[in-house]
């Protein structure tokens, strides 16, 4: 899925369409950080500490090496990412509004 499609889906899912483009971008950045954190937690749960540390060490060797390592250690990483995204979206939708 391309980035612009993903962004548009998140704008819809988080009901951000009434915000200014700048505010949308800021909110999407925070959402992306949260999804990334959830994804890493899920990867950690699958790999365990030792393999996760090896994956994190591969970051220093460049994006391509990291991606290759991720694909090797977590062959279904794209599915795992979608699951992390769903968890974050559902948590947001089910969060109390404070009203």
C-alpha positions as CSV (number, residue, x, y, z in Angstrom):
1,X,0.0,0.0,0.0
2,X,1.4,3.4,-0.9
3,X,1.9,6.1,1.7
4,X,-0.7,8.5,0.4
5,X,-3.4,5.8,0.4
6,X,-2.4,4.8,3.9
7,X,-2.5,8.4,5.1
8,X,-5.9,8.9,3.6
9,X,-7.2,5.8,5.3
10,X,-5.9,7.0,8.6
11,X,-7.5,10.4,8.1
12,X,-10.8,8.6,7.6
13,X,-10.3,6.1,10.4
14,X,-9.3,8.7,13.0
15,X,-11.9,11.2,11.6
16,X,-9.3,13.9,11.0
17,X,-10.8,15.3,7.8
18,X,-12.1,18.5,9.5
19,X,-8.6,19.4,10.7
20,X,-6.3,21.7,8.8
21,X,-3.7,19.9,6.6
22,X,-1.0,21.0,9.2
23,X,-3.0,19.5,12.1
24,X,-3.7,16.4,10.1
25,X,0.0,15.9,9.4
26,X,0.8,16.4,13.1
27,X,-1.8,13.9,14.2
28,X,-0.8,11.4,11.6
29,X,2.8,11.6,12.7
30,X,1.7,10.8,16.3
31,X,-0.5,7.9,15.0
32,X,2.5,6.6,13.0
33,X,4.7,6.7,16.0
34,X,2.1,4.8,18.1
35,X,1.6,2.2,15.3
36,X,5.4,1.8,15.0
37,X,5.8,1.3,18.8
38,X,3.0,-1.3,18.8
39,X,4.6,-3.1,15.8
40,X,8.0,-3.2,17.7
41,X,6.3,-4.6,20.8
42,X,4.6,-7.3,18.7
43,X,7.9,-8.1,17.0
44,X,9.6,-8.3,20.4
45,X,7.0,-10.7,21.6
46,X,7.6,-13.0,18.6
47,X,11.4,-12.8,18.5
48,X,12.3,-12.6,22.2
49,X,15.0,-10.3,23.5
50,X,18.1,-11.8,21.9
51,X,16.8,-11.8,18.3
52,X,15.1,-8.5,18.8
53,X,18.4,-6.9,19.9
54,X,20.0,-8.3,16.7
55,X,17.2,-6.8,14.7
56,X,17.7,-3.4,16.4
57,X,21.5,-3.6,15.8
58,X,20.9,-4.1,12.1
59,X,19.4,-0.6,12.0
60,X,23.0,0.8,12.2
61,X,23.9,-1.1,9.1
62,X,21.4,0.7,6.9
63,X,17.8,0.5,5.9
64,X,18.3,-2.2,3.3
65,X,20.1,-4.5,5.8
66,X,17.4,-3.8,8.4
67,X,14.6,-4.6,6.0
68,X,16.4,-7.8,4.9
69,X,16.9,-8.8,8.5
70,X,13.3,-8.1,9.4
71,X,12.0,-10.1,6.5
72,X,14.3,-13.0,7.5
73,X,13.3,-13.0,11.2
74,X,9.6,-12.1,10.7
75,X,8.5,-13.4,7.3
76,X,4.9,-12.1,7.9
77,X,6.0,-8.7,9.1
78,X,3.6,-6.9,6.8
79,X,0.7,-8.8,8.3
80,X,2.1,-8.1,11.7
81,X,2.2,-4.4,10.9
82,X,-1.4,-4.4,9.8
83,X,-2.3,-6.1,13.0
84,X,-0.5,-3.4,15.0
85,X,-2.3,-0.7,13.0
86,X,-5.7,-2.3,13.7
87,X,-4.9,-2.5,17.4
88,X,-4.1,1.2,17.5
89,X,-7.1,2.2,15.5
90,X,-9.4,0.1,17.6
91,X,-7.9,1.4,20.8
92,X,-8.5,5.0,19.6
93,X,-12.1,4.2,18.6
94,X,-12.9,2.5,21.9
95,X,-11.2,5.2,24.1
96,X,-13.4,7.2,26.3
97,X,-14.1,10.7,24.8
98,X,-14.3,12.5,28.1
99,X,-17.7,13.9,27.3
